Amino acid sequence: MVVVPIRNISRVDLDQFLPHRFAIGRFIGAEVEWFADEAGNSIGTIAEGTTNANWGYAVLRRDVNGGYLFWDLKTGIESCDAARTQIVRALEATQKNGQNCSPLVG
């Protein structure tokens, strides 16, 4: 298996992958960083919690119809750096063979 590198992207870039955005912020807080693999098959965002000093992230992965499903969602992370490390690992994990649906959705 070849793991495609994960890169930082802008919010505008993420909006191109996900033009009909829903309010991820209501789950994890105010978005501050965005990530994607090269093809945009896996995308994600880091957010700062609005009611506490914790951080969180959300990872979405393309399904067989080209839409995005939640893959992973974490909150209560102690720092932005820790959230960044965890989201990159989660995005890399979406690329494993045989994983073609979201563990959080179905």
N, C-alpha and C positions, 0 to 999 in steps of 0.2 A: 504494500500500500504506500502510495506517495502522499505525503501531507502537504497541501498547498499552504504557502505562507499566509499568515493573518496580518492585515495592515490596518493602521489608523485611517479613517476616512472622515470627510466632513459631514455635517448634518445634511447638507444639500445632496451629497452623494447617497446617503442612506435614503433620503426622500425619493431619489430616482429608482431605487430598488423597491421601495414601499410607498408608492404615491398616495395611497389611501390609508394614511397612518391612523392608527387608533391611539388612544391615550395610554401609552406604556407607563408614563409618569404616575398614573394613579396607582400603579402596582409597586413601583420602585423609587419614585421621586423625580427630581429635576435632572434631565439628561445633560451630561457634560462631555462625553466622548463617545465616538462611534467606530465600529470595526466591521470588516468584511474579509472574506477570502477573495481571491482574484476574480472568480466568476460571479460573485455575489450570491452563491448558493447558501451561504451561511452569513448572517449579519447579526450585529448586536450593539448594545449601548450600555454604558456605565452611567449610573445616576447617583446623586447625593440625596439622601433621605431628607424630607421636608420637616419631619417632626422630631428628628434626633440627629446625631452626628454620624450615623452609620451610612454605608454605601451599599449599592446593589447593582445587579446587572440583569439583562434579559438577552437571550440568544434565540433567534428565529432561524428556521431552516426551510428551504424550498421543498414543497411536496411534489408529487408526480404531476400535478396539474399546473405547476409554476407559481402557486400561491405560497405564502409563508405561514408556518405553524410555530407556536412557541416550542422551543426545544428545552430550554433551561431558564430558570428564574430564581435568583438568589437575592436575599436581603440580609441585613445585619452584619455586613462585612466591615471590619474595623477601619480600613483606610482605602483611599483611592488606588494606591499602589497594589494593595492586596486584591482589590476588585479587578484591576487590570490584569494581574497574573491569572486570576481565576477565569476571567472571561476568555482569555486567549486559550487556556487549556480546554474550556468548554467548546469553543469554536473548533479547535483541532479535533476534539472527540466526535463532532458531527460528521467527520469525514471517514470514520471507520466503516469498513465493509459490512453490509447487511443491515445497516441502520437506516431505514427509509421512512420512518414516521417519528413523530415527536413523542418522547416518553411522557411528557406532561399532558398531551392531548389524546393520544390513542394508542 
